Amino acid sequence: MRINFTKFLLVAALLLSASSFAKEVSTSDDPKKDLKTEIKEYVQHHLKDSHDFSLYSYTNEQHEHVYVGFPLPVILWDNGLKVFSSSKFHHGEEIAEVDGNYYKLYHSKIYKTDAEGTINYDEAHHPINEKPIDFSITKSVVMIFVTCLLMFFLFSGLAKSYGKNGGIPTGAGRFFEPIILYIRDDIARPNIGEEKYKKYMPYLLSIFFFIWFLNIFGLTPLGVNVTGNIAITFALALLTFLFTNFTGTKDYWKHIFDPLGNTLPWYGKLLLYPILIPIEVLGIFIKPFSLLIRLYANMQAGHIVLMSLIGLMFIFKSWLGSSLSFGLAFAISLIEVLVALLQAYIFTMLSALYFGFASETHEHAEEHEGEVQHL
């Protein structure tokens, strides 16, 4: 019964996404655009962050484009603090006037302009208008706040249930406890070590559930693509980079600047170290870079494939082609549920592995080197 109900929810979510897609595509005001161009623009719009939270849109009997959602606060620094509602932009269709200044929302970015909304371009057709510093609460920021609140109440409740029931979780804690134990026993302990894994556990648990929940939210019809934003994945990878290098032991840094140790006499190192040391230093930055690119690329690609398959339903315009597109989109959506969990696991596993390198001592250095060769 639970499995059937889960399938029903997945199908309903996909149908709602397709319905929203159809309304957005079919209500274009520009008759010059063909269907493929509209679909491409919609997919690009879905992948971008926005200054409002739109659930869906439709055209009413008066042929007006109606958006269902809510505005978000726009916070700009332009010779002083400018705070106003994103409803002033009316989804990029109007110019916002604040304290005598005019601002226009153009391709999800805010530019300073005039009363007519003029956008100037360079030779490559890139806008050259002045951009104020943007501290706005965007759709991605809202979902980050929602995820943080969800994690706070969920795991604080889990902690309270441990205290009340003698270490036995209740409710949702029964589902999350095995995952927490798995991260502790199969990720943190083997990769970091029994003596030092505890100080990294808060970060590892937080980063795993944070990425997992955001990935799952990205598969809902809310149109949220937080982990498909490279700025977000950069911030997450930066945290791992800082934890790794600020907690690194002297053996960790010695391995970077003296990778061969006592295995080679000093005159032999003179020839090799001008090559080895830059490679080791470069590896400090390559490791977190691989984290951010892997998470960003996988989630971005998943959204592009899924939305493109749904878009094919409106290109084929036949029961056979639309049914095939829907079936493929449904299959990809199921795979994306697995990918959402897998990407959180990989990010957490590699972070733990990097922490293990950083906290290594001389007696464990050879063991960690063997793990790297195995991977």
C-alpha positions in Angstrom: 0.0 0.0 0.0 2.8 2.4 0.9 4.6 1.6 -2.4 1.5 2.3 -4.4 1.0 5.6 -2.6 4.6 6.6 -3.3 4.1 5.8 -7.0 1.0 7.9 -7.0 2.8 10.9 -5.5 5.6 10.6 -8.0 3.2 10.4 -11.0 1.1 13.4 -9.6 4.3 15.5 -9.1 5.4 14.7 -12.7 1.9 15.5 -14.1 1.9 18.8 -12.2 5.3 19.7 -13.6 4.1 18.9 -17.1 0.9 20.8 -16.6 2.8 23.9 -15.4 5.2 23.4 -18.3 2.3 23.3 -20.8 0.8 26.5 -19.4 4.0 28.4 -19.5 4.8 27.3 -23.1 1.4 27.8 -24.5 0.9 31.4 -23.1 3.8 33.1 -24.9 3.0 36.6 -26.0 5.6 36.6 -28.8 4.1 35.0 -32.0 7.6 35.0 -33.6 8.9 32.3 -31.3 8.6 28.7 -32.4 7.8 25.9 -29.9 11.4 24.7 -29.7 12.6 28.1 -28.7 9.9 28.5 -26.1 10.8 25.1 -24.6 14.5 26.0 -24.6 13.8 29.3 -22.8 11.6 27.6 -20.3 14.2 25.0 -19.5 16.8 27.8 -19.0 14.4 29.7 -16.9 13.8 26.6 -14.7 17.6 26.3 -14.1 18.0 29.9 -13.0 17.4 31.4 -9.6 14.7 34.1 -9.4 13.6 37.0 -7.2 10.1 35.6 -6.8 8.5 32.3 -6.0 6.3 31.3 -8.9 4.4 28.0 -8.6 2.8 28.2 -12.0 1.1 30.7 -14.4 -1.9 30.8 -16.7 -3.7 33.2 -19.1 -7.2 34.4 -17.9 -10.2 35.2 -20.0 -8.9 38.8 -20.5 -5.7 37.3 -22.1 -3.7 38.5 -19.1 -0.7 36.4 -17.9 -1.4 35.5 -14.3 1.3 34.2 -12.0 0.5 32.1 -8.9 3.1 32.5 -6.2 4.5 35.2 -4.0 7.1 38.0 -4.2 10.4 38.0 -2.3 12.3 41.0 -0.8 14.8 42.7 -3.0 17.8 44.1 -1.1 20.2 46.2 -3.1 23.2 48.4 -2.3 23.3 51.4 -4.7 24.8 54.4 -2.9 22.8 53.3 0.1 20.4 50.4 1.0 17.4 49.9 -1.2 14.8 47.4 0.0 11.6 46.7 -1.9 9.3 43.9 -3.0 10.1 42.0 -6.2 6.4 42.5 -7.2 7.5 45.9 -8.5 9.2 44.1 -11.4 6.1 42.1 -12.2 8.2 39.1 -13.3 10.5 41.3 -15.4 7.7 43.1 -17.3 7.9 46.4 -15.5 10.6 48.9 -14.2 11.0 49.3 -10.5 11.5 52.9 -9.2 13.1 53.3 -5.8 14.2 56.7 -4.4 14.4 58.2 -7.9 16.5 55.2 -9.3 15.2 52.8 -11.9 16.0 49.1 -11.9 15.2 46.4 -14.4 15.1 42.6 -14.0 16.8 41.2 -17.0 17.7 37.5 -17.3 17.3 37.0 -13.6 19.8 39.9 -12.8 19.0 43.4 -11.7 20.5 46.3 -13.7 20.3 50.0 -13.1 18.5 51.8 -16.0 16.3 54.7 -16.9 12.5 55.2 -16.8 12.1 53.5 -20.2 14.1 50.4 -19.1 16.9 50.9 -21.6 19.6 48.1 -21.6 22.9 48.9 -23.4 25.0 46.2 -24.9 28.6 45.7 -25.9 29.8 44.2 -29.2 29.1 40.7 -27.8 25.6 41.7 -26.9 26.3 41.6 -23.2 24.5 44.2 -21.0 26.9 47.0 -19.8 24.4 48.7 -17.5 25.6 49.3 -14.0 24.6 46.4 -11.6 24.0 47.3 -7.9 25.3 44.9 -5.3 22.5 42.4 -4.8 21.8 40.9 -1.4 18.2 39.8 -2.2 16.4 36.9 -0.7 15.9 34.7 -3.9 14.1 31.5 -4.4 17.2 29.4 -3.7 17.8 31.3 -0.4 14.2 30.6 0.7 14.7 26.9 0.1 18.0 26.9 2.0 16.2 28.5 4.9 13.3 26.0 4.6 15.8 23.1 4.5 17.8 24.4 7.5 14.5 24.8 9.6 13.4 21.3 8.5 16.7 19.8 9.6 16.7 21.8 12.9 13.2 20.6 14.0 13.7 17.1 12.6 16.9 16.3 14.3 16.2 18.3 17.5 13.1 16.1 17.8 15.2 13.0 17.1 17.6 14.0 19.9 14.7 14.6 22.4 13.2 11.2 21.5 16.5 9.6 22.4 16.4 11.2 25.8 12.8 10.3 26.5 12.9 6.7 25.4 16.2 5.5 26.7 18.1 5.8 23.4 15.3 4.5 21.2 14.1 6.9 18.5 10.4 7.4 17.7 8.5 8.7 14.7 10.6 9.9 11.8 13.7 9.2 13.9 13.3 5.5 13.2 13.9 6.2 9.5 16.8 8.6 9.9 18.7 6.8 12.7 20.1 4.0 10.4 21.3 6.7 8.0 23.1 8.6 10.8 24.7 5.3 12.1 25.8 4.5 8.5 27.5 7.8 8.1 29.2 7.3 11.5 30.2 3.7 11.1 30.8 3.3 7.4 32.0 6.7 6.3 33.5 8.7 9.2 35.2 6.0 11.2 36.9 4.1 8.4 38.1 7.2 6.5 39.0 9.5 9.4 40.0 7.1 12.2 38.5 6.1 15.5 40.4 8.8 17.5 39.4 11.9 15.4 36.2 11.2 13.6 33.9 12.7 16.3 34.9 16.3 15.7 34.0 16.0 12.0 30.6 14.2 12.6 28.5 17.4 12.9 29.7 18.7 9.6 29.4 15.4 7.8 25.8 14.8 9.0 24.8 18.4 8.2 26.3 18.4 4.7 24.8 15.0 3.8 21.2 15.8 4.9 21.5 19.4 3.6 22.5 18.2 0.1 20.0 15.3 0.1 17.0 17.4 1.1 17.8 20.2 -1.4 18.2 17.6 -4.1 14.8 16.1 -3.3 13.2 19.6 -3.2 14.6 20.1 -6.7 12.6 17.1 -8.0 9.3 18.6 -6.9 7.1 20.9 -9.0 8.3 23.9 -7.0 10.9 24.5 -9.7 13.8 24.8 -7.2 17.3 24.0 -8.5 19.5 25.0 -5.6 22.2 22.4 -6.0 22.2 23.1 -9.7 23.5 26.5 -8.9 27.3 26.6 -9.0 27.5 29.3 -6.4 25.9 27.0 -3.9 28.1 24.0 -4.7 31.1 26.3 -4.6 30.2 27.4 -1.0 29.7 23.8 0.1 33.1 22.8 -1.4 34.7 25.8 0.2 33.6 24.6 3.6 35.2 21.2 3.0 38.3 23.0 1.8 38.5 25.1 4.9 37.8 22.2 7.3 40.4 20.1 5.6 43.3 22.6 5.6 42.6 24.3 8.9 42.5 21.0 10.8 45.5 19.5 8.9 48.2 18.0 11.1 51.9 18.7 10.6 52.2 15.2 8.9 49.6 16.3 6.4 51.5 19.4 5.4 54.8 17.6 5.5 53.4 15.1 3.0 52.5 18.0 0.7 55.9 19.8 0.8 58.0 16.6 1.4 56.0 13.9 -0.4 58.8 11.4 -0.6 59.9 11.7 3.0 63.0 9.6 3.9 62.6 7.2 0.9 65.0 9.3 -1.2 68.2 11.2 -0.4 68.2 15.0 -0.6 70.1 15.2 -3.9 67.5 12.9 -5.6 64.7 15.2 -4.3 66.3 18.2 -6.1 65.3 16.8 -9.4 61.8 15.6 -8.5 60.5 18.1 -6.0 60.2 21.0 -8.5 57.6 18.8 -10.2 56.0 16.9 -7.2 55.5 19.8 -4.8 53.5 22.0 -7.3 51.4 18.9 -8.1 50.7 18.3 -4.4 49.8 22.0 -3.8 47.6 22.0 -6.9 45.8 18.9 -5.4 44.8 21.0 -2.4 42.5 23.0 -4.7 41.6 20.3 -7.2 39.9 18.1 -4.6 37.3 20.7 -3.5 36.9 21.8 -7.1 36.0 18.2 -8.1 33.4 18.2 -5.3 31.6 21.4 -6.6 31.8 20.4 -10.3 30.5 16.8 -9.7 27.5 18.0 -7.6 26.7 20.9 -9.9 27.0 19.0 -13.2 25.0 16.0 -12.1 22.1 17.9 -10.7 22.1 20.4 -13.6 22.2 17.7 -16.2 19.4 15.8 -14.5 17.1 18.8 -14.6 17.9 19.6 -18.2 17.2 16.0 -19.3 14.0 15.7 -17.4 12.6 19.1 -18.6 13.7 18.4 -22.1 11.8 15.1 -22.2 8.7 16.8 -20.9 9.1 19.4 -23.6 9.2 16.7 -26.3 5.6 15.9 -25.4 4.5 19.3 -26.9 6.7 18.8 -29.9 5.5 15.4 -31.0 1.8 16.3 -30.4 0.8 12.6 -30.8 -0.3 10.0 -28.4 2.6 7.7 -29.3 5.3 10.3 -29.0 3.8 12.0 -26.0 3.4 8.7 -24.2 7.0 7.7 -25.0 8.2 11.1 -23.7 6.2 10.8 -20.5 7.4 7.3 -19.9 11.0 8.3 -20.3 10.5 11.4 -18.1 9.0 9.3 -15.4 11.9 6.8 -15.6 14.4 9.6 -15.4 12.6 11.1 -12.4 12.9 7.8 -10.6 16.6 7.7 -11.4 17.0 11.3 -10.2 15.6 10.2 -6.8 18.5 7.8 -6.6 20.9 10.4 -7.9 19.8 12.9 -5.3 20.8 10.4 -2.5 23.9 9.3 -4.4 25.3 12.8 -4.8 24.9 13.5 -1.1 26.6 10.3 -0.3 29.5 11.0 -2.6 30.0 14.5 -1.4 30.0 13.3 2.2 32.3 10.3 1.5 34.9 12.3 -0.3 34.8 15.0 2.4 35.4 12.4 5.0 38.3 11.0 3.0 39.9 14.5 2.7 39.5 14.9 6.5 41.2 11.6 7.0 44.2 12.9 4.9 44.2 16.1 6.9 44.2 14.4 10.3 46.6 11.6 9.5 49.7 11.0 11.6 52.9 9.4 10.5 51.8 5.9 11.4 48.6 6.1 9.4 50.0 7.9 6.4 50.8 4.6 4.5 47.3 3.3 5.2 45.7 6.3 3.6 48.0 6.2 0.6 46.8 2.7 0.0 43.2 3.7 0.1 43.8 6.4 -2.5 45.5 3.9 -4.8 42.5 1.5 -4.3 40.0 4.3 -5.2 
